[in-house]
Amino acid sequence: MRIFDAAMGGLGGCPFIPRATGNIATEDVAFACEQMGIATGIDWQALRAPVAEVEALLGRSLPARNSHVPAPPWMQGAA
């Protein structure tokens, strides 16, 4: 995989698909790749703050998973 399409926090959707909830979250993809040993160069933990800011502006949660859970124990303090 050389290119993937994702959006911070999973923000967005598809105007052509009814009830489409959003895109795949960049931080979730980067975390999954990291766990598989694939380097992305993306600090997925650094995206937590801007995702929280966007959620506050929108007044709702975004579909991203890794922005809403603590880092795994083996990654605590790594960022």
PyMOL Python script that loads the backbone (N, CA, C, O; Angstrom):
from pymol import cmd

cmd.read_pdbstr("""\
ATOM      1  N   MET A   1       0.853  -1.157   0.000  1.00  0.00           N
ATOM      2  CA  MET A   1       0.000   0.000   0.000  1.00  0.00           C
ATOM      3  C   MET A   1       0.904   1.226   0.000  1.00  0.00           C
ATOM      4  O   MET A   1       1.794   1.346   0.842  1.00  0.00           O
ATOM      5  N   ARG A   2       0.683   2.109  -0.916  1.00  0.00           N
ATOM      6  CA  ARG A   2       1.476   3.326  -0.981  1.00  0.00           C
ATOM      7  C   ARG A   2       0.630   4.559  -0.713  1.00  0.00           C
ATOM      8  O   ARG A   2       1.144   5.565  -0.225  1.00  0.00           O
ATOM      9  N   ILE A   3      -0.637   4.498  -1.018  1.00  0.00           N
ATOM     10  CA  ILE A   3      -1.542   5.633  -0.836  1.00  0.00           C
ATOM     11  C   ILE A   3      -2.832   5.120  -0.220  1.00  0.00           C
ATOM     12  O   ILE A   3      -3.375   4.098  -0.640  1.00  0.00           O
ATOM     13  N   PHE A   4      -3.316   5.848   0.786  1.00  0.00           N
ATOM     14  CA  PHE A   4      -4.632   5.526   1.307  1.00  0.00           C
ATOM     15  C   PHE A   4      -5.413   6.814   1.474  1.00  0.00           C
ATOM     16  O   PHE A   4      -4.840   7.885   1.670  1.00  0.00           O
ATOM     17  N   ASP A   5      -6.722   6.696   1.394  1.00  0.00           N
ATOM     18  CA  ASP A   5      -7.602   7.848   1.494  1.00  0.00           C
ATOM     19  C   ASP A   5      -8.316   7.778   2.831  1.00  0.00           C
ATOM     20  O   ASP A   5      -9.007   6.800   3.118  1.00  0.00           O
ATOM     21  N   ALA A   6      -8.158   8.793   3.638  1.00  0.00           N
ATOM     22  CA  ALA A   6      -8.789   8.849   4.946  1.00  0.00           C
ATOM     23  C   ALA A   6      -8.993  10.316   5.310  1.00  0.00           C
ATOM     24  O   ALA A   6      -8.508  11.210   4.616  1.00  0.00           O
ATOM     25  N   ALA A   7      -9.704  10.552   6.384  1.00  0.00           N
ATOM     26  CA  ALA A   7      -9.963  11.923   6.821  1.00  0.00           C
ATOM     27  C   ALA A   7      -9.814  12.013   8.331  1.00  0.00           C
ATOM     28  O   ALA A   7     -10.270  11.131   9.058  1.00  0.00           O
ATOM     29  N   MET A   8      -9.178  13.076   8.801  1.00  0.00           N
ATOM     30  CA  MET A   8      -8.975  13.271  10.232  1.00  0.00           C
ATOM     31  C   MET A   8     -10.301  13.105  10.977  1.00  0.00           C
ATOM     32  O   MET A   8     -11.290  13.771  10.670  1.00  0.00           O
ATOM     33  N   GLY A   9     -10.299  12.221  11.943  1.00  0.00           N
ATOM     34  CA  GLY A   9     -11.492  11.988  12.744  1.00  0.00           C
ATOM     35  C   GLY A   9     -12.580  11.217  12.025  1.00  0.00           C
ATOM     36  O   GLY A   9     -13.615  10.914  12.618  1.00  0.00           O
ATOM     37  N   GLY A  10     -12.366  10.892  10.755  1.00  0.00           N
ATOM     38  CA  GLY A  10     -13.407  10.240   9.971  1.00  0.00           C
ATOM     39  C   GLY A  10     -14.424  11.239   9.451  1.00  0.00           C
ATOM     40  O   GLY A  10     -15.523  10.866   9.041  1.00  0.00           O
ATOM     41  N   LEU A  11     -14.049  12.517   9.470  1.00  0.00           N
ATOM     42  CA  LEU A  11     -14.944  13.587   9.052  1.00  0.00           C
ATOM     43  C   LEU A  11     -15.340  13.418   7.597  1.00  0.00           C
ATOM     44  O   LEU A  11     -14.516  13.045   6.762  1.00  0.00           O
ATOM     45  N   GLY A  12     -16.580  13.686   7.299  1.00  0.00           N
ATOM     46  CA  GLY A  12     -17.036  13.655   5.916  1.00  0.00           C
ATOM     47  C   GLY A  12     -18.147  12.657   5.712  1.00  0.00           C
ATOM     48  O   GLY A  12     -18.834  12.269   6.657  1.00  0.00           O
ATOM     49  N   GLY A  13     -18.313  12.260   4.523  1.00  0.00           N
ATOM     50  CA  GLY A  13     -19.368  11.339   4.144  1.00  0.00           C
ATOM     51  C   GLY A  13     -19.450  11.297   2.636  1.00  0.00           C
ATOM     52  O   GLY A  13     -18.599  11.852   1.941  1.00  0.00           O
ATOM     53  N   CYS A  14     -20.444  10.658   2.151  1.00  0.00           N
ATOM     54  CA  CYS A  14     -20.619  10.542   0.708  1.00  0.00           C
ATOM     55  C   CYS A  14     -22.000  11.070   0.341  1.00  0.00           C
ATOM     56  O   CYS A  14     -23.003  10.555   0.834  1.00  0.00           O
ATOM     57  N   PRO A  15     -22.071  12.086  -0.515  1.00  0.00           N
ATOM     58  CA  PRO A  15     -23.380  12.635  -0.877  1.00  0.00           C
ATOM     59  C   PRO A  15     -24.217  11.693  -1.737  1.00  0.00           C
ATOM     60  O   PRO A  15     -25.405  11.936  -1.948  1.00  0.00           O
ATOM     61  N   PHE A  16     -23.605  10.622  -2.233  1.00  0.00           N
ATOM     62  CA  PHE A  16     -24.310   9.709  -3.120  1.00  0.00           C
ATOM     63  C   PHE A  16     -24.881   8.497  -2.403  1.00  0.00           C
ATOM     64  O   PHE A  16     -25.695   7.768  -2.970  1.00  0.00           O
ATOM     65  N   ILE A  17     -24.458   8.272  -1.153  1.00  0.00           N
ATOM     66  CA  ILE A  17     -24.920   7.111  -0.397  1.00  0.00           C
ATOM     67  C   ILE A  17     -25.749   7.592   0.788  1.00  0.00           C
ATOM     68  O   ILE A  17     -25.223   8.259   1.679  1.00  0.00           O
ATOM     69  N   PRO A  18     -27.035   7.263   0.810  1.00  0.00           N
ATOM     70  CA  PRO A  18     -27.872   7.707   1.931  1.00  0.00           C
ATOM     71  C   PRO A  18     -27.338   7.200   3.271  1.00  0.00           C
ATOM     72  O   PRO A  18     -26.925   6.046   3.386  1.00  0.00           O
ATOM     73  N   ARG A  19     -27.349   8.055   4.262  1.00  0.00           N
ATOM     74  CA  ARG A  19     -26.933   7.740   5.637  1.00  0.00           C
ATOM     75  C   ARG A  19     -25.460   7.351   5.750  1.00  0.00           C
ATOM     76  O   ARG A  19     -25.071   6.704   6.723  1.00  0.00           O
ATOM     77  N   ALA A  20     -24.638   7.733   4.779  1.00  0.00           N
ATOM     78  CA  ALA A  20     -23.198   7.486   4.899  1.00  0.00           C
ATOM     79  C   ALA A  20     -22.699   8.289   6.091  1.00  0.00           C
ATOM     80  O   ALA A  20     -22.936   9.495   6.170  1.00  0.00           O
ATOM     81  N   THR A  21     -22.017   7.640   7.009  1.00  0.00           N
ATOM     82  CA  THR A  21     -21.649   8.293   8.262  1.00  0.00           C
ATOM     83  C   THR A  21     -20.325   9.030   8.212  1.00  0.00           C
ATOM     84  O   THR A  21     -20.121   9.939   9.017  1.00  0.00           O
ATOM     85  N   GLY A  22     -19.444   8.699   7.339  1.00  0.00           N
ATOM     86  CA  GLY A  22     -18.164   9.396   7.287  1.00  0.00           C
ATOM     87  C   GLY A  22     -17.113   8.586   6.572  1.00  0.00           C
ATOM     88  O   GLY A  22     -17.390   7.536   5.993  1.00  0.00           O
ATOM     89  N   ASN A  23     -15.919   9.092   6.626  1.00  0.00           N
ATOM     90  CA  ASN A  23     -14.779   8.435   5.999  1.00  0.00           C
ATOM     91  C   ASN A  23     -14.014   7.631   7.042  1.00  0.00           C
ATOM     92  O   ASN A  23     -14.311   7.699   8.234  1.00  0.00           O
ATOM     93  N   ILE A  24     -13.052   6.888   6.592  1.00  0.00           N
ATOM     94  CA  ILE A  24     -12.171   6.167   7.515  1.00  0.00           C
ATOM     95  C   ILE A  24     -11.251   7.200   8.151  1.00  0.00           C
ATOM     96  O   ILE A  24     -10.696   8.057   7.463  1.00  0.00           O
ATOM     97  N   ALA A  25     -11.095   7.113   9.461  1.00  0.00           N
ATOM     98  CA  ALA A  25     -10.288   8.086  10.190  1.00  0.00           C
ATOM     99  C   ALA A  25      -8.802   7.861   9.937  1.00  0.00           C
ATOM    100  O   ALA A  25      -8.309   6.737  10.023  1.00  0.00           O
ATOM    101  N   THR A  26      -8.102   8.936   9.625  1.00  0.00           N
ATOM    102  CA  THR A  26      -6.664   8.879   9.369  1.00  0.00           C
ATOM    103  C   THR A  26      -5.921   8.240  10.536  1.00  0.00           C
ATOM    104  O   THR A  26      -5.054   7.389  10.340  1.00  0.00           O
ATOM    105  N   GLU A  27      -6.269   8.659  11.756  1.00  0.00           N
ATOM    106  CA  GLU A  27      -5.565   8.135  12.925  1.00  0.00           C
ATOM    107  C   GLU A  27      -5.825   6.649  13.128  1.00  0.00           C
ATOM    108  O   GLU A  27      -4.952   5.940  13.630  1.00  0.00           O
ATOM    109  N   ASP A  28      -7.006   6.160  12.750  1.00  0.00           N
ATOM    110  CA  ASP A  28      -7.298   4.730  12.865  1.00  0.00           C
ATOM    111  C   ASP A  28      -6.485   3.925  11.849  1.00  0.00           C
ATOM    112  O   ASP A  28      -5.961   2.858  12.169  1.00  0.00           O
ATOM    113  N   VAL A  29      -6.387   4.445  10.627  1.00  0.00           N
ATOM    114  CA  VAL A  29      -5.596   3.765   9.595  1.00  0.00           C
ATOM    115  C   VAL A  29      -4.118   3.771   9.966  1.00  0.00           C
ATOM    116  O   VAL A  29      -3.440   2.752   9.836  1.00  0.00           O
ATOM    117  N   ALA A  30      -3.615   4.923  10.430  1.00  0.00           N
ATOM    118  CA  ALA A  30      -2.202   5.012  10.801  1.00  0.00           C
ATOM    119  C   ALA A  30      -1.885   4.063  11.955  1.00  0.00           C
ATOM    120  O   ALA A  30      -0.835   3.419  11.951  1.00  0.00           O
ATOM    121  N   PHE A  31      -2.772   3.969  12.936  1.00  0.00           N
ATOM    122  CA  PHE A  31      -2.573   3.055  14.056  1.00  0.00           C
ATOM    123  C   PHE A  31      -2.555   1.609  13.574  1.00  0.00           C
ATOM    124  O   PHE A  31      -1.678   0.837  13.960  1.00  0.00           O
ATOM    125  N   ALA A  32      -3.520   1.240  12.730  1.00  0.00           N
ATOM    126  CA  ALA A  32      -3.583  -0.132  12.208  1.00  0.00           C
ATOM    127  C   ALA A  32      -2.312  -0.466  11.421  1.00  0.00           C
ATOM    128  O   ALA A  32      -1.748  -1.550  11.571  1.00  0.00           O
ATOM    129  N   CYS A  33      -1.871   0.463  10.593  1.00  0.00           N
ATOM    130  CA  CYS A  33      -0.640   0.235   9.823  1.00  0.00           C
ATOM    131  C   CYS A  33       0.549   0.056  10.758  1.00  0.00           C
ATOM    132  O   CYS A  33       1.362  -0.848  10.568  1.00  0.00           O
ATOM    133  N   GLU A  34       0.648   0.914  11.763  1.00  0.00           N
ATOM    134  CA  GLU A  34       1.747   0.825  12.725  1.00  0.00           C
ATOM    135  C   GLU A  34       1.767  -0.532  13.413  1.00  0.00           C
ATOM    136  O   GLU A  34       2.832  -1.120  13.603  1.00  0.00           O
ATOM    137  N   GLN A  35       0.595  -1.028  13.785  1.00  0.00           N
ATOM    138  CA  GLN A  35       0.509  -2.320  14.456  1.00  0.00           C
ATOM    139  C   GLN A  35       0.909  -3.470  13.545  1.00  0.00           C
ATOM    140  O   GLN A  35       1.317  -4.531  14.017  1.00  0.00           O
ATOM    141  N   MET A  36       0.792  -3.258  12.234  1.00  0.00           N
ATOM    142  CA  MET A  36       1.204  -4.281  11.265  1.00  0.00           C
ATOM    143  C   MET A  36       2.650  -4.098  10.816  1.00  0.00           C
ATOM    144  O   MET A  36       3.143  -4.835   9.962  1.00  0.00           O
ATOM    145  N   GLY A  37       3.329  -3.103  11.404  1.00  0.00           N
ATOM    146  CA  GLY A  37       4.719  -2.868  11.054  1.00  0.00           C
ATOM    147  C   GLY A  37       4.914  -2.030   9.800  1.00  0.00           C
ATOM    148  O   GLY A  37       6.000  -2.015   9.222  1.00  0.00           O
ATOM    149  N   ILE A  38       3.868  -1.335   9.382  1.00  0.00           N
ATOM    150  CA  ILE A  38       3.942  -0.491   8.190  1.00  0.00           C
ATOM    151  C   ILE A  38       4.106   0.957   8.647  1.00  0.00           C
ATOM    152  O   ILE A  38       3.217   1.510   9.296  1.00  0.00           O
ATOM    153  N   ALA A  39       5.225   1.563   8.315  1.00  0.00           N
ATOM    154  CA  ALA A  39       5.481   2.947   8.701  1.00  0.00           C
ATOM    155  C   ALA A  39       4.703   3.895   7.800  1.00  0.00           C
ATOM    156  O   ALA A  39       4.748   3.775   6.575  1.00  0.00           O
ATOM    157  N   THR A  40       3.989   4.837   8.409  1.00  0.00           N
ATOM    158  CA  THR A  40       3.237   5.829   7.637  1.00  0.00           C
ATOM    159  C   THR A  40       3.815   7.225   7.780  1.00  0.00           C
ATOM    160  O   THR A  40       3.571   8.090   6.939  1.00  0.00           O
ATOM    161  N   GLY A  41       4.577   7.448   8.835  1.00  0.00           N
ATOM    162  CA  GLY A  41       5.078   8.791   9.105  1.00  0.00           C
ATOM    163  C   GLY A  41       4.036   9.675   9.765  1.00  0.00           C
ATOM    164  O   GLY A  41       4.274  10.865   9.972  1.00  0.00           O
ATOM    165  N   ILE A  42       2.870   9.101  10.101  1.00  0.00           N
ATOM    166  CA  ILE A  42       1.789   9.858  10.739  1.00  0.00           C
ATOM    167  C   ILE A  42       1.793   9.569  12.231  1.00  0.00           C
ATOM    168  O   ILE A  42       1.769   8.408  12.639  1.00  0.00           O
ATOM    169  N   ASP A  43       1.824  10.604  13.041  1.00  0.00           N
ATOM    170  CA  ASP A  43       1.710  10.453  14.491  1.00  0.00           C
ATOM    171  C   ASP A  43       0.223  10.469  14.825  1.00  0.00           C
ATOM    172  O   ASP A  43      -0.360  11.532  15.039  1.00  0.00           O
ATOM    173  N   TRP A  44      -0.383   9.292  14.869  1.00  0.00           N
ATOM    174  CA  TRP A  44      -1.835   9.207  15.065  1.00  0.00           C
ATOM    175  C   TRP A  44      -2.267   9.802  16.397  1.00  0.00           C
ATOM    176  O   TRP A  44      -3.383  10.309  16.510  1.00  0.00           O
ATOM    177  N   GLN A  45      -1.409   9.750  17.404  1.00  0.00           N
ATOM    178  CA  GLN A  45      -1.774  10.322  18.708  1.00  0.00           C
ATOM    179  C   GLN A  45      -1.818  11.848  18.651  1.00  0.00           C
ATOM    180  O   GLN A  45      -2.563  12.472  19.407  1.00  0.00           O
ATOM    181  N   ALA A  46      -1.036  12.448  17.770  1.00  0.00           N
ATOM    182  CA  ALA A  46      -1.030  13.905  17.642  1.00  0.00           C
ATOM    183  C   ALA A  46      -2.328  14.422  17.026  1.00  0.00           C
ATOM    184  O   ALA A  46      -2.624  15.613  17.120  1.00  0.00           O
ATOM    185  N   LEU A  47      -3.101  13.543  16.399  1.00  0.00           N
ATOM    186  CA  LEU A  47      -4.368  13.966  15.797  1.00  0.00           C
ATOM    187  C   LEU A  47      -5.501  14.057  16.811  1.00  0.00           C
ATOM    188  O   LEU A  47      -6.578  14.554  16.482  1.00  0.00           O
ATOM    189  N   ARG A  48      -5.282  13.587  18.038  1.00  0.00           N
ATOM    190  CA  ARG A  48      -6.340  13.633  19.057  1.00  0.00           C
ATOM    191  C   ARG A  48      -6.811  15.051  19.346  1.00  0.00           C
ATOM    192  O   ARG A  48      -8.015  15.300  19.408  1.00  0.00           O
ATOM    193  N   ALA A  49      -5.889  15.974  19.523  1.00  0.00           N
ATOM    194  CA  ALA A  49      -6.261  17.353  19.869  1.00  0.00           C
ATOM    195  C   ALA A  49      -7.063  18.036  18.760  1.00  0.00           C
ATOM    196  O   ALA A  49      -8.115  18.608  19.044  1.00  0.00           O
ATOM    197  N   PRO A  50      -6.600  17.996  17.499  1.00  0.00           N
ATOM    198  CA  PRO A  50      -7.413  18.642  16.465  1.00  0.00           C
ATOM    199  C   PRO A  50      -8.765  17.966  16.257  1.00  0.00           C
ATOM    200  O   PRO A  50      -9.743  18.638  15.930  1.00  0.00           O
ATOM    201  N   VAL A  51      -8.835  16.647  16.440  1.00  0.00           N
ATOM    202  CA  VAL A  51     -10.119  15.954  16.325  1.00  0.00           C
ATOM    203  C   VAL A  51     -11.066  16.448  17.421  1.00  0.00           C
ATOM    204  O   VAL A  51     -12.239  16.711  17.155  1.00  0.00           O
ATOM    205  N   ALA A  52     -10.564  16.575  18.641  1.00  0.00           N
ATOM    206  CA  ALA A  52     -11.388  17.077  19.753  1.00  0.00           C
ATOM    207  C   ALA A  52     -11.870  18.500  19.472  1.00  0.00           C
ATOM    208  O   ALA A  52     -13.002  18.856  19.799  1.00  0.00           O
ATOM    209  N   GLU A  53     -11.006  19.304  18.865  1.00  0.00           N
ATOM    210  CA  GLU A  53     -11.380  20.680  18.526  1.00  0.00           C
ATOM    211  C   GLU A  53     -12.509  20.707  17.491  1.00  0.00           C
ATOM    212  O   GLU A  53     -13.467  21.466  17.631  1.00  0.00           O
ATOM    213  N   VAL A  54     -12.390  19.880  16.460  1.00  0.00           N
ATOM    214  CA  VAL A  54     -13.432  19.815  15.429  1.00  0.00           C
ATOM    215  C   VAL A  54     -14.740  19.307  16.037  1.00  0.00           C
ATOM    216  O   VAL A  54     -15.813  19.821  15.721  1.00  0.00           O
ATOM    217  N   GLU A  55     -14.653  18.305  16.904  1.00  0.00           N
ATOM    218  CA  GLU A  55     -15.861  17.793  17.559  1.00  0.00           C
ATOM    219  C   GLU A  55     -16.539  18.880  18.381  1.00  0.00           C
ATOM    220  O   GLU A  55     -17.767  18.979  18.387  1.00  0.00           O
ATOM    221  N   ALA A  56     -15.751  19.697  19.073  1.00  0.00           N
ATOM    222  CA  ALA A  56     -16.313  20.792  19.867  1.00  0.00           C
ATOM    223  C   ALA A  56     -17.001  21.810  18.954  1.00  0.00           C
ATOM    224  O   ALA A  56     -18.079  22.308  19.276  1.00  0.00           O
ATOM    225  N   LEU A  57     -16.379  22.112  17.827  1.00  0.00           N
ATOM    226  CA  LEU A  57     -16.981  23.059  16.884  1.00  0.00           C
ATOM    227  C   LEU A  57     -18.285  22.533  16.297  1.00  0.00           C
ATOM    228  O   LEU A  57     -19.240  23.286  16.112  1.00  0.00           O
ATOM    229  N   LEU A  58     -18.317  21.220  16.004  1.00  0.00           N
ATOM    230  CA  LEU A  58     -19.511  20.604  15.417  1.00  0.00           C
ATOM    231  C   LEU A  58     -20.570  20.251  16.460  1.00  0.00           C
ATOM    232  O   LEU A  58     -21.747  20.100  16.134  1.00  0.00           O
ATOM    233  N   GLY A  59     -20.142  20.121  17.710  1.00  0.00           N
ATOM    234  CA  GLY A  59     -21.069  19.731  18.766  1.00  0.00           C
ATOM    235  C   GLY A  59     -21.470  18.273  18.696  1.00  0.00           C
ATOM    236  O   GLY A  59     -22.556  17.902  19.142  1.00  0.00           O
ATOM    237  N   ARG A  60     -20.594  17.435  18.135  1.00  0.00           N
ATOM    238  CA  ARG A  60     -20.872  15.990  18.051  1.00  0.00           C
ATOM    239  C   ARG A  60     -19.562  15.221  17.929  1.00  0.00           C
ATOM    240  O   ARG A  60     -18.522  15.775  17.572  1.00  0.00           O
ATOM    241  N   SER A  61     -19.643  13.941  18.232  1.00  0.00           N
ATOM    242  CA  SER A  61     -18.470  13.069  18.099  1.00  0.00           C
ATOM    243  C   SER A  61     -18.280  12.666  16.644  1.00  0.00           C
ATOM    244  O   SER A  61     -19.244  12.521  15.892  1.00  0.00           O
ATOM    245  N   LEU A  62     -17.035  12.490  16.268  1.00  0.00           N
ATOM    246  CA  LEU A  62     -16.700  11.964  14.943  1.00  0.00           C
ATOM    247  C   LEU A  62     -16.489  10.462  15.067  1.00  0.00           C
ATOM    248  O   LEU A  62     -16.269   9.962  16.170  1.00  0.00           O
ATOM    249  N   PRO A  63     -16.553   9.731  13.954  1.00  0.00           N
ATOM    250  CA  PRO A  63     -16.480   8.266  14.027  1.00  0.00           C
ATOM    251  C   PRO A  63     -15.109   7.670  14.356  1.00  0.00           C
ATOM    252  O   PRO A  63     -15.001   6.453  14.514  1.00  0.00           O
ATOM    253  N   ALA A  64     -14.067   8.483  14.464  1.00  0.00           N
ATOM    254  CA  ALA A  64     -12.734   7.963  14.769  1.00  0.00           C
ATOM    255  C   ALA A  64     -12.754   7.167  16.068  1.00  0.00           C
ATOM    256  O   ALA A  64     -13.405   7.572  17.032  1.00  0.00           O
ATOM    257  N   ARG A  65     -12.059   6.055  16.104  1.00  0.00           N
ATOM    258  CA  ARG A  65     -11.981   5.227  17.311  1.00  0.00           C
ATOM    259  C   ARG A  65     -10.793   5.624  18.182  1.00  0.00           C
ATOM    260  O   ARG A  65     -10.940   5.801  19.391  1.00  0.00           O
ATOM    261  N   ASN A  66      -9.626   5.763  17.576  1.00  0.00           N
ATOM    262  CA  ASN A  66      -8.415   6.012  18.359  1.00  0.00           C
ATOM    263  C   ASN A  66      -8.371   7.386  19.006  1.00  0.00           C
ATOM    264  O   ASN A  66      -7.543   7.622  19.885  1.00  0.00           O
ATOM    265  N   SER A  67      -9.233   8.288  18.595  1.00  0.00           N
ATOM    266  CA  SER A  67      -9.277   9.599  19.233  1.00  0.00           C
ATOM    267  C   SER A  67     -10.082   9.574  20.525  1.00  0.00           C
ATOM    268  O   SER A  67     -10.078  10.541  21.286  1.00  0.00           O
ATOM    269  N   HIS A  68     -10.774   8.460  20.770  1.00  0.00           N
ATOM    270  CA  HIS A  68     -11.667   8.376  21.924  1.00  0.00           C
ATOM    271  C   HIS A  68     -11.255   7.345  22.962  1.00  0.00           C
ATOM    272  O   HIS A  68     -11.954   7.149  23.956  1.00  0.00           O
ATOM    273  N   VAL A  69     -10.151   6.700  22.742  1.00  0.00           N
ATOM    274  CA  VAL A  69      -9.677   5.693  23.706  1.00  0.00           C
ATOM    275  C   VAL A  69      -8.238   6.009  24.083  1.00  0.00           C
ATOM    276  O   VAL A  69      -7.508   6.604  23.291  1.00  0.00           O
ATOM    277  N   PRO A  70      -7.823   5.620  25.281  1.00  0.00           N
ATOM    278  CA  PRO A  70      -6.421   5.853  25.650  1.00  0.00           C
ATOM    279  C   PRO A  70      -5.479   5.012  24.793  1.00  0.00           C
ATOM    280  O   PRO A  70      -5.862   3.972  24.259  1.00  0.00           O
ATOM    281  N   ALA A  71      -4.267   5.476  24.678  1.00  0.00           N
ATOM    282  CA  ALA A  71      -3.254   4.714  23.939  1.00  0.00           C
ATOM    283  C   ALA A  71      -3.052   3.369  24.624  1.00  0.00           C
ATOM    284  O   ALA A  71      -3.183   3.275  25.844  1.00  0.00           O
ATOM    285  N   PRO A  72      -2.735   2.324  23.859  1.00  0.00           N
ATOM    286  CA  PRO A  72      -2.464   1.017  24.469  1.00  0.00           C
ATOM    287  C   PRO A  72      -1.332   1.134  25.489  1.00  0.00           C
ATOM    288  O   PRO A  72      -0.463   1.995  25.349  1.00  0.00           O
ATOM    289  N   PRO A  73      -1.333   0.285  26.503  1.00  0.00           N
ATOM    290  CA  PRO A  73      -0.313   0.366  27.570  1.00  0.00           C
ATOM    291  C   PRO A  73       1.120   0.398  27.044  1.00  0.00           C
ATOM    292  O   PRO A  73       1.961   1.112  27.590  1.00  0.00           O
ATOM    293  N   TRP A  74       1.408  -0.367  25.988  1.00  0.00           N
ATOM    294  CA  TRP A  74       2.780  -0.423  25.481  1.00  0.00           C
ATOM    295  C   TRP A  74       3.169   0.872  24.761  1.00  0.00           C
ATOM    296  O   TRP A  74       4.343   1.067  24.445  1.00  0.00           O
ATOM    297  N   MET A  75       2.192   1.767  24.496  1.00  0.00           N
ATOM    298  CA  MET A  75       2.477   3.016  23.814  1.00  0.00           C
ATOM    299  C   MET A  75       2.353   4.212  24.756  1.00  0.00           C
ATOM    300  O   MET A  75       2.613   5.340  24.337  1.00  0.00           O
ATOM    301  N   GLN A  76       1.971   4.004  25.992  1.00  0.00           N
ATOM    302  CA  GLN A  76       1.826   5.098  26.941  1.00  0.00           C
ATOM    303  C   GLN A  76       3.140   5.858  27.035  1.00  0.00           C
ATOM    304  O   GLN A  76       4.195   5.258  27.245  1.00  0.00           O
ATOM    305  N   GLY A  77       3.080   7.159  26.884  1.00  0.00           N
ATOM    306  CA  GLY A  77       4.269   7.990  26.985  1.00  0.00           C
ATOM    307  C   GLY A  77       5.150   7.965  25.747  1.00  0.00           C
ATOM    308  O   GLY A  77       6.205   8.599  25.738  1.00  0.00           O
ATOM    309  N   ALA A  78       4.749   7.254  24.706  1.00  0.00           N
ATOM    310  CA  ALA A  78       5.572   7.166  23.486  1.00  0.00           C
ATOM    311  C   ALA A  78       5.467   8.414  22.633  1.00  0.00           C
ATOM    312  O   ALA A  78       6.368   8.717  21.850  1.00  0.00           O
ATOM    313  N   ALA A  79       4.356   9.147  22.785  1.00  0.00           N
ATOM    314  CA  ALA A  79       4.161  10.322  21.907  1.00  0.00           C
ATOM    315  C   ALA A  79       4.706  11.577  22.528  1.00  0.00           C
ATOM    316  O   ALA A  79       4.625  12.649  21.927  1.00  0.00           O
TER     317      ALA A  79
END
""", "prot")
cmd.dss("prot")
cmd.show_as("cartoon", "prot")
cmd.util.cbc("prot")
cmd.orient("prot")
